[in-house]
Amino acid sequence: MKGKQIPYKMLSLDAFSQWLGIEILECEIGRCKLGMTIRKEMLNSMNYAHGGVSYALADTAFGFAANTHGKYAVSIETSINHIEALEEGDYLVAESVIEKVNNKLGFNVVEVKRGEELVALFKGVVYRTQKEWKND
């Protein structure tokens, strides 16, 4: 299995991403764009979205894009910069693009946007295993 089929399979098995309301907007080998809306139960004590929400969206986009090559890819290091506060009702789009891939490692950058505004910037490194995604 290769390409955009893998993120759809991953999402179908990912209860947390489903709870977040993540939807796949676009996907191809090496790139994945996801969207979701901030809900009331995602707000922190200051009435802004908890930082873990945008992190989870970016991390999911990162994981989906990294696996589109057909082999299991697992996160080994990630980081995020939160640039803007997010509020209930905000619709976020995270786009993950593989910047570099070699035999064992993949390096991704994920931009999280509210409309055209950059609200978070995520970077991640994956370890690319030899285990292949199967059609089952």
Steps between C-alpha positions, in 0.01 A plus 500: 500500500629845411391862477177656616336168595727471805387821681135397455580160652697665782212741576250213509713335774573821697229564762674814633522671161138406436402656836684817399286508184798489265417468132733427211486785248778395261757226493770378265836333545707719731226752579179507703258783583252459788232722651305526826288743702582607858216393734410622849638187668841578346537834683736561792442708816564822305225415248751435220569169330735280699839490327472123479213534252698675226795276587284189453368625164854575377631170635224309321575677170868423555433131564264463206741665254797301629319170443388572141817336366354162597718408798419552867663825614512585871570833663835537677510877558251784465466863603248779453492878516161639600473836323138611554233419762207294370134531594188290491366476146838559331552267204861385475681351203829316546711416198794266539767487233794264505806720463752217478488123502775244506506127563429521874395857581242749379494871586166683489378854549134562582335841472179546698282782370174676583400620157817651356646577844783278627410403859754224572813352346587134568813306410542127523735213430381146431678170499400302190464131581510214251145389590259566214140614515275221378155498338294315760 
